[in-house]
Amino acid sequence: MPRKFLKRIMPDSAAMREHPNLRRFGERLTAPELWHLNRRNVSLAVALGLFIAFIPMPAQMLVAAFFAIWLRVNLPIAVACVWVTNPLTMPPIWFFTYKVGAKILDVPLRTHDFAFSLEWLQQEISMIWQPLYVGSLVCGVVAALAGIILVRVIWRIAVIHSWLKRYHRQKKTRQQKDDDSA
């Protein structure tokens, strides 16, 4: 079951409560629903993390943590999902979201020679920010919905597999008892 796997890799809430740097947050950070592993909590945490991952902004992990605490979804999973956009994947993902936003806004793609200067960066960002953020919002919503669906389907398949495994084990035990009594 996914819960067993996730419990193995996630930090313990009691250990988080005792961590010296996290004590100042008090009970908010150690609330049980922020560490609870169920299909709803995990799927919403994945959706939150994926949505924030697609939005170009600094401190994505802090934003994900804030919204996870506010929405009462699994905190570690929401923060971990933000790492879909990491230093290796940010450029291609954000270029793709820029292309999506340019297509939606019907704006031509800007392709210019690269010049490493603050003025060039400010000028380019002032020209591409609207398509970038429109595309990021659209892609973030799509990724969040896909994340919810994927987690819920995987969770359901794991539960069905667990039920079938237990059913076959019980059936085998009953057959052995019947064979022993005969």
Secondary structure, 3 states (H helix, E strand, C coil): CHHHHHHHHCCCHHHHHHCCCCHHHCCCCCCHHHCCCCHHHHHHHHHHHHHHHCCCCCCHHHHHHHHHHHHCCCHHHHHHHHHHCCCCCHHHHHHHHHHHHHHHHCCCCCCCCCCCCHHHHHHHHHHHHHHHHHHHHHHHHHHHHHHHHHHHHHHHHHHHHHHHHHHHHHHHHHHHHHHHHC
